[in-house]
Amino acid sequence: MVLNHTDPTAHAEVTAIREACKKLGKNDLSDCEMYASCEPCPMCFGAVHVSRIKRLVYGAKAEAAIASGINTLGGTGFYPTPNMEIKRADGIGALLAEQVFEKTKGKFRM
């Protein structure tokens, strides 16, 4: 789906979570289980965690997928560090972000 939809987030697990949420009409999948052929990448594991799926069962370890050429992450190793700068805002940017968060946090159910 990543290549078909030109969407780097369209891994099987994320796609399944999106479809389940849509079909069930909710984003809390705590009464659901997921079965995957391979150990999830960090993005997919994060999606599984945030959706509260109660059980994740996978077959192959990540090493097996990488060895077979199925490495959508690129690079080497299991989960390489991306080649980008990640930085927390400071100064006025941090102040504005905090203000926006404070004004909107009550609108979201956690």
Gaussian input, Z-matrix of N, CA and C with variables (Angstrom, degrees):
# hf/3-21g

backbone

0 1
 N
 C     1     B1
 C     2     B2     1     A1
 N     3     B3     2     A2     1     D1
 C     4     B4     3     A3     2     D2
 C     5     B5     4     A4     3     D3
 N     6     B6     5     A5     4     D4
 C     7     B7     6     A6     5     D5
 C     8     B8     7     A7     6     D6
 N     9     B9     8     A8     7     D7
 C    10    B10     9     A9     8     D8
 C    11    B11    10    A10     9     D9
 N    12    B12    11    A11    10    D10
 C    13    B13    12    A12    11    D11
 C    14    B14    13    A13    12    D12
 N    15    B15    14    A14    13    D13
 C    16    B16    15    A15    14    D14
 C    17    B17    16    A16    15    D15
 N    18    B18    17    A17    16    D16
 C    19    B19    18    A18    17    D17
 C    20    B20    19    A19    18    D18
 N    21    B21    20    A20    19    D19
 C    22    B22    21    A21    20    D20
 C    23    B23    22    A22    21    D21
 N    24    B24    23    A23    22    D22
 C    25    B25    24    A24    23    D23
 C    26    B26    25    A25    24    D24
 N    27    B27    26    A26    25    D25
 C    28    B28    27    A27    26    D26
 C    29    B29    28    A28    27    D27
 N    30    B30    29    A29    28    D28
 C    31    B31    30    A30    29    D29
 C    32    B32    31    A31    30    D30
 N    33    B33    32    A32    31    D31
 C    34    B34    33    A33    32    D32
 C    35    B35    34    A34    33    D33
 N    36    B36    35    A35    34    D34
 C    37    B37    36    A36    35    D35
 C    38    B38    37    A37    36    D36
 N    39    B39    38    A38    37    D37
 C    40    B40    39    A39    38    D38
 C    41    B41    40    A40    39    D39
 N    42    B42    41    A41    40    D40
 C    43    B43    42    A42    41    D41
 C    44    B44    43    A43    42    D42
 N    45    B45    44    A44    43    D43
 C    46    B46    45    A45    44    D44
 C    47    B47    46    A46    45    D45
 N    48    B48    47    A47    46    D46
 C    49    B49    48    A48    47    D47
 C    50    B50    49    A49    48    D48
 N    51    B51    50    A50    49    D49
 C    52    B52    51    A51    50    D50
 C    53    B53    52    A52    51    D51
 N    54    B54    53    A53    52    D52
 C    55    B55    54    A54    53    D53
 C    56    B56    55    A55    54    D54
 N    57    B57    56    A56    55    D55
 C    58    B58    57    A57    56    D56
 C    59    B59    58    A58    57    D57
 N    60    B60    59    A59    58    D58
 C    61    B61    60    A60    59    D59
 C    62    B62    61    A61    60    D60
 N    63    B63    62    A62    61    D61
 C    64    B64    63    A63    62    D62
 C    65    B65    64    A64    63    D63
 N    66    B66    65    A65    64    D64
 C    67    B67    66    A66    65    D65
 C    68    B68    67    A67    66    D66
 N    69    B69    68    A68    67    D67
 C    70    B70    69    A69    68    D68
 C    71    B71    70    A70    69    D69
 N    72    B72    71    A71    70    D70
 C    73    B73    72    A72    71    D71
 C    74    B74    73    A73    72    D72
 N    75    B75    74    A74    73    D73
 C    76    B76    75    A75    74    D74
 C    77    B77    76    A76    75    D75
 N    78    B78    77    A77    76    D76
 C    79    B79    78    A78    77    D77
 C    80    B80    79    A79    78    D78
 N    81    B81    80    A80    79    D79
 C    82    B82    81    A81    80    D80
 C    83    B83    82    A82    81    D81
 N    84    B84    83    A83    82    D82
 C    85    B85    84    A84    83    D83
 C    86    B86    85    A85    84    D84
 N    87    B87    86    A86    85    D85
 C    88    B88    87    A87    86    D86
 C    89    B89    88    A88    87    D87
 N    90    B90    89    A89    88    D88
 C    91    B91    90    A90    89    D89
 C    92    B92    91    A91    90    D90
 N    93    B93    92    A92    91    D91
 C    94    B94    93    A93    92    D92
 C    95    B95    94    A94    93    D93
 N    96    B96    95    A95    94    D94
 C    97    B97    96    A96    95    D95
 C    98    B98    97    A97    96    D96
 N    99    B99    98    A98    97    D97
 C   100   B100    99    A99    98    D98
 C   101   B101   100   A100    99    D99
 N   102   B102   101   A101   100   D100
 C   103   B103   102   A102   101   D101
 C   104   B104   103   A103   102   D102
 N   105   B105   104   A104   103   D103
 C   106   B106   105   A105   104   D104
 C   107   B107   106   A106   105   D105
 N   108   B108   107   A107   106   D106
 C   109   B109   108   A108   107   D107
 C   110   B110   109   A109   108   D108
 N   111   B111   110   A110   109   D109
 C   112   B112   111   A111   110   D110
 C   113   B113   112   A112   111   D111
 N   114   B114   113   A113   112   D112
 C   115   B115   114   A114   113   D113
 C   116   B116   115   A115   114   D114
 N   117   B117   116   A116   115   D115
 C   118   B118   117   A117   116   D116
 C   119   B119   118   A118   117   D117
 N   120   B120   119   A119   118   D118
 C   121   B121   120   A120   119   D119
 C   122   B122   121   A121   120   D120
 N   123   B123   122   A122   121   D121
 C   124   B124   123   A123   122   D122
 C   125   B125   124   A124   123   D123
 N   126   B126   125   A125   124   D124
 C   127   B127   126   A126   125   D125
 C   128   B128   127   A127   126   D126
 N   129   B129   128   A128   127   D127
 C   130   B130   129   A129   128   D128
 C   131   B131   130   A130   129   D129
 N   132   B132   131   A131   130   D130
 C   133   B133   132   A132   131   D131
 C   134   B134   133   A133   132   D132
 N   135   B135   134   A134   133   D133
 C   136   B136   135   A135   134   D134
 C   137   B137   136   A136   135   D135
 N   138   B138   137   A137   136   D136
 C   139   B139   138   A138   137   D137
 C   140   B140   139   A139   138   D138
 N   141   B141   140   A140   139   D139
 C   142   B142   141   A141   140   D140
 C   143   B143   142   A142   141   D141
 N   144   B144   143   A143   142   D142
 C   145   B145   144   A144   143   D143
 C   146   B146   145   A145   144   D144
 N   147   B147   146   A146   145   D145
 C   148   B148   147   A147   146   D146
 C   149   B149   148   A148   147   D147
 N   150   B150   149   A149   148   D148
 C   151   B151   150   A150   149   D149
 C   152   B152   151   A151   150   D150
 N   153   B153   152   A152   151   D151
 C   154   B154   153   A153   152   D152
 C   155   B155   154   A154   153   D153
 N   156   B156   155   A155   154   D154
 C   157   B157   156   A156   155   D155
 C   158   B158   157   A157   156   D156
 N   159   B159   158   A158   157   D157
 C   160   B160   159   A159   158   D158
 C   161   B161   160   A160   159   D159
 N   162   B162   161   A161   160   D160
 C   163   B163   162   A162   161   D161
 C   164   B164   163   A163   162   D162
 N   165   B165   164   A164   163   D163
 C   166   B166   165   A165   164   D164
 C   167   B167   166   A166   165   D165
 N   168   B168   167   A167   166   D166
 C   169   B169   168   A168   167   D167
 C   170   B170   169   A169   168   D168
 N   171   B171   170   A170   169   D169
 C   172   B172   171   A171   170   D170
 C   173   B173   172   A172   171   D171
 N   174   B174   173   A173   172   D172
 C   175   B175   174   A174   173   D173
 C   176   B176   175   A175   174   D174
 N   177   B177   176   A176   175   D175
 C   178   B178   177   A177   176   D176
 C   179   B179   178   A178   177   D177
 N   180   B180   179   A179   178   D178
 C   181   B181   180   A180   179   D179
 C   182   B182   181   A181   180   D180
 N   183   B183   182   A182   181   D181
 C   184   B184   183   A183   182   D182
 C   185   B185   184   A184   183   D183
 N   186   B186   185   A185   184   D184
 C   187   B187   186   A186   185   D185
 C   188   B188   187   A187   186   D186
 N   189   B189   188   A188   187   D187
 C   190   B190   189   A189   188   D188
 C   191   B191   190   A190   189   D189
 N   192   B192   191   A191   190   D190
 C   193   B193   192   A192   191   D191
 C   194   B194   193   A193   192   D192
 N   195   B195   194   A194   193   D193
 C   196   B196   195   A195   194   D194
 C   197   B197   196   A196   195   D195
 N   198   B198   197   A197   196   D196
 C   199   B199   198   A198   197   D197
 C   200   B200   199   A199   198   D198
 N   201   B201   200   A200   199   D199
 C   202   B202   201   A201   200   D200
 C   203   B203   202   A202   201   D201
 N   204   B204   203   A203   202   D202
 C   205   B205   204   A204   203   D203
 C   206   B206   205   A205   204   D204
 N   207   B207   206   A206   205   D205
 C   208   B208   207   A207   206   D206
 C   209   B209   208   A208   207   D207
 N   210   B210   209   A209   208   D208
 C   211   B211   210   A210   209   D209
 C   212   B212   211   A211   210   D210
 N   213   B213   212   A212   211   D211
 C   214   B214   213   A213   212   D212
 C   215   B215   214   A214   213   D213
 N   216   B216   215   A215   214   D214
 C   217   B217   216   A216   215   D215
 C   218   B218   217   A217   216   D216
 N   219   B219   218   A218   217   D217
 C   220   B220   219   A219   218   D218
 C   221   B221   220   A220   219   D219
 N   222   B222   221   A221   220   D220
 C   223   B223   222   A222   221   D221
 C   224   B224   223   A223   222   D222
 N   225   B225   224   A224   223   D223
 C   226   B226   225   A225   224   D224
 C   227   B227   226   A226   225   D225
 N   228   B228   227   A227   226   D226
 C   229   B229   228   A228   227   D227
 C   230   B230   229   A229   228   D228
 N   231   B231   230   A230   229   D229
 C   232   B232   231   A231   230   D230
 C   233   B233   232   A232   231   D231
 N   234   B234   233   A233   232   D232
 C   235   B235   234   A234   233   D233
 C   236   B236   235   A235   234   D234
 N   237   B237   236   A236   235   D235
 C   238   B238   237   A237   236   D236
 C   239   B239   238   A238   237   D237
 N   240   B240   239   A239   238   D238
 C   241   B241   240   A240   239   D239
 C   242   B242   241   A241   240   D240
 N   243   B243   242   A242   241   D241
 C   244   B244   243   A243   242   D242
 C   245   B245   244   A244   243   D243
 N   246   B246   245   A245   244   D244
 C   247   B247   246   A246   245   D245
 C   248   B248   247   A247   246   D246
 N   249   B249   248   A248   247   D247
 C   250   B250   249   A249   248   D248
 C   251   B251   250   A250   249   D249
 N   252   B252   251   A251   250   D250
 C   253   B253   252   A252   251   D251
 C   254   B254   253   A253   252   D252
 N   255   B255   254   A254   253   D253
 C   256   B256   255   A255   254   D254
 C   257   B257   256   A256   255   D255
 N   258   B258   257   A257   256   D256
 C   259   B259   258   A258   257   D257
 C   260   B260   259   A259   258   D258
 N   261   B261   260   A260   259   D259
 C   262   B262   261   A261   260   D260
 C   263   B263   262   A262   261   D261
 N   264   B264   263   A263   262   D262
 C   265   B265   264   A264   263   D263
 C   266   B266   265   A265   264   D264
 N   267   B267   266   A266   265   D265
 C   268   B268   267   A267   266   D266
 C   269   B269   268   A268   267   D267
 N   270   B270   269   A269   268   D268
 C   271   B271   270   A270   269   D269
 C   272   B272   271   A271   270   D270
 N   273   B273   272   A272   271   D271
 C   274   B274   273   A273   272   D272
 C   275   B275   274   A274   273   D273
 N   276   B276   275   A275   274   D274
 C   277   B277   276   A276   275   D275
 C   278   B278   277   A277   276   D276
 N   279   B279   278   A278   277   D277
 C   280   B280   279   A279   278   D278
 C   281   B281   280   A280   279   D279
 N   282   B282   281   A281   280   D280
 C   283   B283   282   A282   281   D281
 C   284   B284   283   A283   282   D282
 N   285   B285   284   A284   283   D283
 C   286   B286   285   A285   284   D284
 C   287   B287   286   A286   285   D285
 N   288   B288   287   A287   286   D286
 C   289   B289   288   A288   287   D287
 C   290   B290   289   A289   288   D288
 N   291   B291   290   A290   289   D289
 C   292   B292   291   A291   290   D290
 C   293   B293   292   A292   291   D291
 N   294   B294   293   A293   292   D292
 C   295   B295   294   A294   293   D293
 C   296   B296   295   A295   294   D294
 N   297   B297   296   A296   295   D295
 C   298   B298   297   A297   296   D296
 C   299   B299   298   A298   297   D297
 N   300   B300   299   A299   298   D298
 C   301   B301   300   A300   299   D299
 C   302   B302   301   A301   300   D300
 N   303   B303   302   A302   301   D301
 C   304   B304   303   A303   302   D302
 C   305   B305   304   A304   303   D303
 N   306   B306   305   A305   304   D304
 C   307   B307   306   A306   305   D305
 C   308   B308   307   A307   306   D306
 N   309   B309   308   A308   307   D307
 C   310   B310   309   A309   308   D308
 C   311   B311   310   A310   309   D309
 N   312   B312   311   A311   310   D310
 C   313   B313   312   A312   311   D311
 C   314   B314   313   A313   312   D312
 N   315   B315   314   A314   313   D313
 C   316   B316   315   A315   314   D314
 C   317   B317   316   A316   315   D315
 N   318   B318   317   A317   316   D316
 C   319   B319   318   A318   317   D317
 C   320   B320   319   A319   318   D318
 N   321   B321   320   A320   319   D319
 C   322   B322   321   A321   320   D320
 C   323   B323   322   A322   321   D321
 N   324   B324   323   A323   322   D322
 C   325   B325   324   A324   323   D323
 C   326   B326   325   A325   324   D324
 N   327   B327   326   A326   325   D325
 C   328   B328   327   A327   326   D326
 C   329   B329   328   A328   327   D327

   B1=1.4529
   B2=1.5302
   B3=1.3264
   B4=1.4682
   B5=1.5211
   B6=1.3202
   B7=1.4623
   B8=1.5278
   B9=1.3230
   B10=1.4710
   B11=1.5225
   B12=1.3294
   B13=1.4644
   B14=1.5284
   B15=1.3239
   B16=1.4687
   B17=1.5252
   B18=1.3302
   B19=1.4639
   B20=1.5270
   B21=1.3228
   B22=1.4603
   B23=1.5302
   B24=1.3250
   B25=1.4659
   B26=1.5258
   B27=1.3131
   B28=1.4636
   B29=1.5295
   B30=1.3211
   B31=1.4659
   B32=1.5304
   B33=1.3117
   B34=1.4653
   B35=1.5298
   B36=1.3308
   B37=1.4607
   B38=1.5248
   B39=1.3233
   B40=1.4683
   B41=1.5206
   B42=1.3261
   B43=1.4645
   B44=1.5296
   B45=1.3229
   B46=1.4711
   B47=1.5277
   B48=1.3298
   B49=1.4672
   B50=1.5246
   B51=1.3202
   B52=1.4755
   B53=1.5251
   B54=1.3329
   B55=1.4668
   B56=1.5271
   B57=1.3254
   B58=1.4678
   B59=1.5252
   B60=1.3287
   B61=1.4643
   B62=1.5268
   B63=1.3158
   B64=1.4663
   B65=1.5330
   B66=1.3287
   B67=1.4645
   B68=1.5306
   B69=1.3345
   B70=1.4599
   B71=1.5273
   B72=1.3287
   B73=1.4514
   B74=1.5205
   B75=1.3257
   B76=1.4658
   B77=1.5246
   B78=1.3406
   B79=1.4564
   B80=1.5203
   B81=1.3119
   B82=1.4632
   B83=1.5235
   B84=1.3201
   B85=1.4656
   B86=1.5317
   B87=1.3255
   B88=1.4642
   B89=1.5263
   B90=1.3084
   B91=1.4641
   B92=1.5327
   B93=1.3210
   B94=1.4682
   B95=1.5261
   B96=1.3183
   B97=1.4509
   B98=1.5151
   B99=1.3297
   B100=1.4608
   B101=1.5183
   B102=1.3226
   B103=1.4506
   B104=1.5219
   B105=1.3279
   B106=1.4577
   B107=1.5213
   B108=1.3113
   B109=1.4552
   B110=1.5192
   B111=1.3314
   B112=1.4538
   B113=1.5242
   B114=1.3090
   B115=1.4616
   B116=1.5304
   B117=1.3193
   B118=1.4678
   B119=1.5266
   B120=1.3175
   B121=1.4588
   B122=1.5237
   B123=1.3226
   B124=1.4720
   B125=1.5274
   B126=1.3302
   B127=1.4655
   B128=1.5325
   B129=1.3173
   B130=1.4666
   B131=1.5182
   B132=1.3379
   B133=1.4595
   B134=1.5222
   B135=1.3266
   B136=1.4623
   B137=1.5185
   B138=1.3311
   B139=1.4663
   B140=1.5262
   B141=1.3297
   B142=1.4701
   B143=1.5258
   B144=1.3074
   B145=1.4683
   B146=1.5311
   B147=1.3218
   B148=1.4664
   B149=1.5280
   B150=1.3334
   B151=1.4690
   B152=1.5251
   B153=1.3305
   B154=1.4680
   B155=1.5323
   B156=1.3191
   B157=1.4672
   B158=1.5252
   B159=1.3423
   B160=1.4622
   B161=1.5224
   B162=1.3269
   B163=1.4661
   B164=1.5150
   B165=1.3276
   B166=1.4577
   B167=1.5235
   B168=1.3117
   B169=1.4638
   B170=1.5175
   B171=1.3452
   B172=1.4594
   B173=1.5166
   B174=1.3393
   B175=1.4577
   B176=1.5125
   B177=1.3113
   B178=1.4663
   B179=1.5173
   B180=1.3286
   B181=1.4550
   B182=1.5296
   B183=1.3160
   B184=1.4641
   B185=1.5319
   B186=1.3313
   B187=1.4609
   B188=1.5227
   B189=1.3416
   B190=1.4634
   B191=1.5225
   B192=1.3195
   B193=1.4586
   B194=1.5242
   B195=1.3161
   B196=1.4581
   B197=1.5282
   B198=1.3322
   B199=1.4620
   B200=1.5221
   B201=1.3416
   B202=1.4596
   B203=1.5223
   B204=1.3360
   B205=1.4583
   B206=1.5104
   B207=1.3375
   B208=1.4596
   B209=1.5196
   B210=1.3072
   B211=1.4569
   B212=1.5145
   B213=1.3154
   B214=1.4620
   B215=1.5180
   B216=1.3347
   B217=1.4510
   B218=1.5202
   B219=1.3132
   B220=1.4594
   B221=1.5130
   B222=1.2905
   B223=1.4518
   B224=1.5109
   B225=1.3208
   B226=1.4483
   B227=1.5129
   B228=1.2861
   B229=1.4608
   B230=1.5156
   B231=1.3007
   B232=1.4612
   B233=1.5127
   B234=1.3110
   B235=1.4508
   B236=1.5199
   B237=1.3138
   B238=1.4628
   B239=1.5230
   B240=1.3211
   B241=1.4580
   B242=1.5196
   B243=1.3105
   B244=1.4663
   B245=1.5206
   B246=1.3033
   B247=1.4550
   B248=1.5249
   B249=1.3239
   B250=1.4578
   B251=1.5100
   B252=1.2952
   B253=1.4534
   B254=1.5251
   B255=1.3135
   B256=1.4627
   B257=1.5136
   B258=1.3170
   B259=1.4546
   B260=1.5208
   B261=1.3110
   B262=1.4592
   B263=1.5212
   B264=1.3132
   B265=1.4586
   B266=1.5192
   B267=1.3100
   B268=1.4578
   B269=1.5294
   B270=1.2797
   B271=1.4566
   B272=1.5196
   B273=1.3280
   B274=1.4649
   B275=1.5293
   B276=1.3409
   B277=1.4645
   B278=1.5150
   B279=1.3276
   B280=1.4622
   B281=1.5179
   B282=1.3199
   B283=1.4601
   B284=1.5317
   B285=1.3209
   B286=1.4725
   B287=1.5291
   B288=1.3292
   B289=1.4626
   B290=1.5195
   B291=1.3184
   B292=1.4619
   B293=1.5266
   B294=1.3190
   B295=1.4626
   B296=1.5254
   B297=1.3143
   B298=1.4693
   B299=1.5154
   B300=1.3276
   B301=1.4583
   B302=1.5229
   B303=1.3045
   B304=1.4575
   B305=1.5248
   B306=1.3254
   B307=1.4664
   B308=1.5208
   B309=1.3226
   B310=1.4681
   B311=1.5276
   B312=1.3205
   B313=1.4579
   B314=1.5269
   B315=1.3062
   B316=1.4522
   B317=1.5283
   B318=1.3174
   B319=1.4685
   B320=1.5183
   B321=1.3315
   B322=1.4592
   B323=1.5164
   B324=1.3237
   B325=1.4664
   B326=1.5159
   B327=1.2955
   B328=1.4679
   B329=1.5001
   A1=111.10
   A2=117.44
   A3=120.50
   A4=109.96
   A5=116.51
   A6=120.65
   A7=111.60
   A8=117.25
   A9=120.84
   A10=112.77
   A11=116.75
   A12=121.07
   A13=113.29
   A14=116.13
   A15=121.21
   A16=109.16
   A17=115.24
   A18=122.30
   A19=108.80
   A20=118.52
   A21=120.62
   A22=114.19
   A23=117.97
   A24=120.49
   A25=112.46
   A26=118.21
   A27=121.15
   A28=113.08
   A29=116.73
   A30=120.20
   A31=108.07
   A32=116.69
   A33=121.15
   A34=112.07
   A35=116.79
   A36=119.47
   A37=111.32
   A38=116.81
   A39=120.69
   A40=110.21
   A41=116.34
   A42=120.63
   A43=110.46
   A44=117.31
   A45=120.99
   A46=110.90
   A47=116.75
   A48=120.39
   A49=110.28
   A50=116.96
   A51=120.18
   A52=110.90
   A53=116.16
   A54=120.28
   A55=111.39
   A56=117.17
   A57=120.07
   A58=111.07
   A59=116.78
   A60=120.59
   A61=110.88
   A62=115.42
   A63=119.93
   A64=110.80
   A65=116.09
   A66=120.42
   A67=111.81
   A68=116.50
   A69=120.56
   A70=112.79
   A71=116.92
   A72=120.68
   A73=114.03
   A74=116.06
   A75=120.17
   A76=108.79
   A77=115.63
   A78=118.41
   A79=112.95
   A80=118.02
   A81=122.68
   A82=107.88
   A83=115.64
   A84=120.91
   A85=110.98
   A86=116.57
   A87=120.98
   A88=113.51
   A89=117.60
   A90=120.28
   A91=111.05
   A92=116.70
   A93=121.76
   A94=111.92
   A95=115.16
   A96=123.07
   A97=108.32
   A98=116.46
   A99=120.74
   A100=108.83
   A101=115.09
   A102=122.59
   A103=107.67
   A104=116.21
   A105=121.45
   A106=109.65
   A107=115.68
   A108=119.36
   A109=112.14
   A110=116.70
   A111=120.74
   A112=110.60
   A113=116.23
   A114=122.45
   A115=109.35
   A116=118.30
   A117=120.66
   A118=112.72
   A119=114.95
   A120=120.85
   A121=107.70
   A122=118.61
   A123=119.99
   A124=113.96
   A125=118.09
   A126=120.30
   A127=109.93
   A128=116.22
   A129=119.81
   A130=111.44
   A131=116.68
   A132=118.84
   A133=110.47
   A134=116.81
   A135=120.53
   A136=111.41
   A137=116.86
   A138=120.99
   A139=110.57
   A140=116.67
   A141=120.75
   A142=109.24
   A143=116.62
   A144=121.59
   A145=111.58
   A146=117.58
   A147=121.53
   A148=111.14
   A149=117.07
   A150=119.70
   A151=112.02
   A152=116.19
   A153=123.33
   A154=113.92
   A155=117.55
   A156=120.26
   A157=107.82
   A158=116.20
   A159=119.47
   A160=113.99
   A161=117.03
   A162=119.01
   A163=109.55
   A164=116.04
   A165=122.61
   A166=107.83
   A167=116.40
   A168=121.86
   A169=107.22
   A170=116.87
   A171=119.43
   A172=109.67
   A173=114.68
   A174=121.03
   A175=112.50
   A176=116.76
   A177=121.97
   A178=112.34
   A179=115.34
   A180=121.09
   A181=108.54
   A182=116.71
   A183=122.05
   A184=111.14
   A185=117.12
   A186=120.82
   A187=111.24
   A188=116.88
   A189=121.04
   A190=110.97
   A191=117.01
   A192=120.50
   A193=110.52
   A194=116.26
   A195=120.40
   A196=109.86
   A197=117.73
   A198=121.64
   A199=111.84
   A200=117.10
   A201=120.18
   A202=112.84
   A203=116.66
   A204=120.31
   A205=113.96
   A206=118.32
   A207=121.56
   A208=107.46
   A209=116.33
   A210=121.13
   A211=107.96
   A212=116.56
   A213=121.04
   A214=112.01
   A215=116.60
   A216=119.74
   A217=111.93
   A218=117.45
   A219=120.87
   A220=110.57
   A221=116.74
   A222=120.87
   A223=112.31
   A224=115.63
   A225=120.55
   A226=109.56
   A227=116.26
   A228=121.02
   A229=109.42
   A230=116.12
   A231=119.50
   A232=111.70
   A233=117.32
   A234=121.14
   A235=108.32
   A236=116.88
   A237=120.08
   A238=112.42
   A239=115.30
   A240=120.86
   A241=108.36
   A242=117.73
   A243=119.20
   A244=110.83
   A245=115.72
   A246=121.06
   A247=108.53
   A248=115.45
   A249=120.44
   A250=109.23
   A251=115.19
   A252=120.56
   A253=108.48
   A254=116.01
   A255=121.71
   A256=105.98
   A257=116.54
   A258=120.89
   A259=109.69
   A260=116.15
   A261=120.46
   A262=108.20
   A263=116.39
   A264=120.91
   A265=109.80
   A266=115.26
   A267=119.86
   A268=108.87
   A269=116.11
   A270=120.48
   A271=112.42
   A272=116.33
   A273=122.18
   A274=111.22
   A275=117.58
   A276=120.81
   A277=112.05
   A278=116.13
   A279=120.65
   A280=111.11
   A281=116.34
   A282=121.44
   A283=110.77
   A284=116.89
   A285=121.06
   A286=111.01
   A287=117.24
   A288=120.41
   A289=110.90
   A290=117.28
   A291=121.53
   A292=111.14
   A293=117.20
   A294=121.25
   A295=110.87
   A296=117.25
   A297=121.09
   A298=109.55
   A299=117.49
   A300=120.94
   A301=110.81
   A302=117.44
   A303=121.25
   A304=112.06
   A305=116.97
   A306=121.04
   A307=112.90
   A308=117.72
   A309=120.27
   A310=114.67
   A311=119.73
   A312=120.57
   A313=113.28
   A314=118.85
   A315=121.26
   A316=113.37
   A317=117.23
   A318=121.37
   A319=113.11
   A320=116.61
   A321=120.30
   A322=110.35
   A323=115.09
   A324=120.30
   A325=108.35
   A326=117.66
   A327=121.44
   A328=110.38
   D1=-28.23
   D2=179.74
   D3=-57.88
   D4=-49.18
   D5=-178.43
   D6=-76.50
   D7=-40.84
   D8=-179.03
   D9=-61.70
   D10=-36.81
   D11=-176.26
   D12=-104.16
   D13=2.58
   D14=-175.91
   D15=48.43
   D16=51.52
   D17=-175.97
   D18=-137.26
   D19=106.70
   D20=-178.21
   D21=-65.68
   D22=-10.31
   D23=178.01
   D24=-98.03
   D25=2.77
   D26=-174.72
   D27=-86.81
   D28=42.09
   D29=174.34
   D30=-66.85
   D31=160.70
   D32=-175.36
   D33=-57.33
   D34=-43.60
   D35=-177.63
   D36=-64.94
   D37=-44.92
   D38=-179.76
   D39=-64.62
   D40=-41.98
   D41=178.47
   D42=-62.28
   D43=-42.56
   D44=179.12
   D45=-64.49
   D46=-40.44
   D47=178.35
   D48=-64.24
   D49=-44.02
   D50=178.33
   D51=-58.96
   D52=-45.84
   D53=-178.47
   D54=-67.05
   D55=-39.82
   D56=178.85
   D57=-64.18
   D58=-44.26
   D59=179.06
   D60=-61.17
   D61=-42.43
   D62=-179.94
   D63=-65.29
   D64=-46.04
   D65=-177.98
   D66=-66.55
   D67=-40.45
   D68=-178.10
   D69=-85.66
   D70=-14.12
   D71=179.37
   D72=70.31
   D73=31.88
   D74=179.80
   D75=-156.74
   D76=161.05
   D77=177.91
   D78=-107.95
   D79=-0.30
   D80=175.38
   D81=-96.32
   D82=105.98
   D83=-177.82
   D84=-103.15
   D85=33.78
   D86=-176.07
   D87=-66.18
   D88=-10.90
   D89=176.02
   D90=-102.87
   D91=17.08
   D92=-176.73
   D93=-117.87
   D94=158.66
   D95=173.72
   D96=-122.51
   D97=152.77
   D98=176.81
   D99=-125.02
   D100=137.08
   D101=175.67
   D102=-118.89
   D103=126.10
   D104=-178.15
   D105=-128.79
   D106=147.32
   D107=-179.69
   D108=-71.65
   D109=-24.09
   D110=-175.54
   D111=-138.24
   D112=156.52
   D113=176.23
   D114=-56.27
   D115=130.16
   D116=-177.26
   D117=-66.69
   D118=147.47
   D119=172.98
   D120=-71.27
   D121=170.77
   D122=179.93
   D123=-57.88
   D124=-38.53
   D125=179.52
   D126=-63.67
   D127=-47.11
   D128=-178.65
   D129=-66.56
   D130=-39.98
   D131=177.24
   D132=-61.48
   D133=-40.26
   D134=176.96
   D135=-60.71
   D136=-42.20
   D137=179.35
   D138=-65.10
   D139=-40.85
   D140=177.35
   D141=-61.84
   D142=-44.85
   D143=-178.84
   D144=-63.68
   D145=-48.11
   D146=-177.14
   D147=-66.87
   D148=-32.27
   D149=179.55
   D150=-79.44
   D151=-4.56
   D152=176.35
   D153=65.46
   D154=25.38
   D155=176.64
   D156=-54.92
   D157=131.84
   D158=-172.04
   D159=-77.78
   D160=-22.79
   D161=-176.66
   D162=-150.88
   D163=131.53
   D164=176.77
   D165=-121.70
   D166=123.67
   D167=178.12
   D168=-119.87
   D169=126.18
   D170=178.33
   D171=-129.38
   D172=156.04
   D173=-178.46
   D174=-88.24
   D175=-81.83
   D176=-173.53
   D177=-80.80
   D178=149.91
   D179=172.95
   D180=-73.85
   D181=160.90
   D182=-179.78
   D183=-57.36
   D184=-35.29
   D185=-179.54
   D186=-57.64
   D187=-37.14
   D188=-179.09
   D189=-66.35
   D190=-41.02
   D191=179.24
   D192=-65.95
   D193=-42.97
   D194=179.88
   D195=-64.47
   D196=-42.59
   D197=179.93
   D198=-63.58
   D199=-30.62
   D200=-179.93
   D201=-85.92
   D202=0.16
   D203=177.96
   D204=94.03
   D205=2.36
   D206=179.10
   D207=-93.32
   D208=78.33
   D209=-179.22
   D210=-126.55
   D211=84.23
   D212=-178.37
   D213=-71.19
   D214=-9.39
   D215=-179.00
   D216=-83.92
   D217=-20.57
   D218=-177.22
   D219=73.32
   D220=170.09
   D221=178.74
   D222=74.62
   D223=-162.54
   D224=-178.11
   D225=-121.59
   D226=171.14
   D227=-178.08
   D228=78.23
   D229=176.97
   D230=-177.70
   D231=-67.71
   D232=-55.95
   D233=-178.12
   D234=-137.85
   D235=88.10
   D236=-175.26
   D237=-66.21
   D238=153.85
   D239=176.08
   D240=-70.95
   D241=131.29
   D242=179.80
   D243=-65.40
   D244=152.27
   D245=179.71
   D246=-89.70
   D247=69.55
   D248=178.36
   D249=-150.10
   D250=157.94
   D251=177.03
   D252=-88.01
   D253=131.40
   D254=174.93
   D255=-119.43
   D256=121.47
   D257=-172.83
   D258=-142.39
   D259=136.22
   D260=174.60
   D261=-76.91
   D262=138.96
   D263=178.57
   D264=-61.27
   D265=149.55
   D266=174.69
   D267=-135.14
   D268=172.67
   D269=178.68
   D270=63.31
   D271=-137.77
   D272=-177.04
   D273=-64.75
   D274=-32.96
   D275=177.79
   D276=-61.47
   D277=-43.84
   D278=178.54
   D279=-65.97
   D280=-41.02
   D281=179.65
   D282=-62.21
   D283=-45.73
   D284=178.92
   D285=-63.76
   D286=-42.35
   D287=179.50
   D288=-61.92
   D289=-42.51
   D290=178.21
   D291=-62.64
   D292=-41.79
   D293=-179.80
   D294=-64.89
   D295=-43.07
   D296=178.07
   D297=-62.91
   D298=-44.43
   D299=179.50
   D300=-60.08
   D301=-46.85
   D302=-179.34
   D303=-60.79
   D304=-38.73
   D305=-179.02
   D306=-73.22
   D307=-26.72
   D308=-173.48
   D309=-108.03
   D310=-14.19
   D311=-172.44
   D312=-60.67
   D313=-28.54
   D314=179.49
   D315=-72.96
   D316=-13.79
   D317=-178.35
   D318=-84.59
   D319=-8.61
   D320=-175.86
   D321=-116.17
   D322=134.18
   D323=176.23
   D324=-84.24
   D325=124.98
   D326=179.31
   D327=-105.73

